[in-house]
């Protein structure tokens, strides 16, 4: 019940209210809510501050209880925890190879059980191994995107946008993918929708519309978006 209500609120863009429902669902032992709440905490949303430690704890708790979705989110958290901060510098952890093996094992288990999170992070890990975005990565990301995972929609959009060469491609398909992820409040997708409107990539140039999206991205915690708001606001 609470999980269904959370999904409805998320679709309506009421992220803070959705988080409250997810926490209640978690309290009642609903394991997929552990994964979704962890995902929201890791990335942040408008009204939900980023909390990577909180995300990691929820994912660990759910994975310990056998949740395949939590296994995928946990693999993602482990994969992204390769650096730690010392003063103003970031230093790579000494145990990265072992951590990556653990992430790969969890991602495989999660993906084999059909979780969108497992598909996504397994694709990320394969991308690192291949040194580029190869077919096996895109196939996994597409499976995750078909299940509505925002990060997968964004990353596929990025691959279309750069056309795999690092050069800008104004294909409107990229914007459509960014918009799918942005509709879920995904922070970087909000930024990319704004960016496309500002430059007229895949859509008519519209700086007023770009400003609206940059403001949303800034509210979701994208630092670069705040600078763009300031720049466009002064024009």
Number of C-alpha atoms within 10 A of each C-alpha: 9 18 21 14 15 26 19 13 17 18 14 13 17 17 22 17 15 24 23 14 22 25 18 17 21 20 12 11 13 18 23 19 29 27 30 23 24 28 26 20 21 21 20 23 25 19 15 19 16 19 15 19 13 15 23 24 15 25 31 22 17 26 23 12 13 13 21 28 29 34 30 31 34 32 33 27 23 19 20 13 16 17 13 11 9 8 6 6 8 11 11 11 12 10 9 15 11 10 18 19 15 16 26 23 16 25 32 22 20 29 25 12 14 16 23 26 33 33 31 31 31 28 27 24 20 19 17 12 11 12 9 12 18 14 12 14 23 21 15 23 28 21 21 25 24 13 16 15 21 25 26 29 26 27 23 21 25 21 16 20 24 15 15 14 10 10 9 13 18 18 16 16 15 26 26 16 24 30 22 22 27 24 16 20 26 24 25 24 28 29 26 25 28 29 23 23 22 22 15 15 19 18 15 11 15 15 19 14 15 25 23 14 24 30 21 23 30 22 19 24 21 19 11 13 26 16 14 21 19 13 11 14 11 7 6
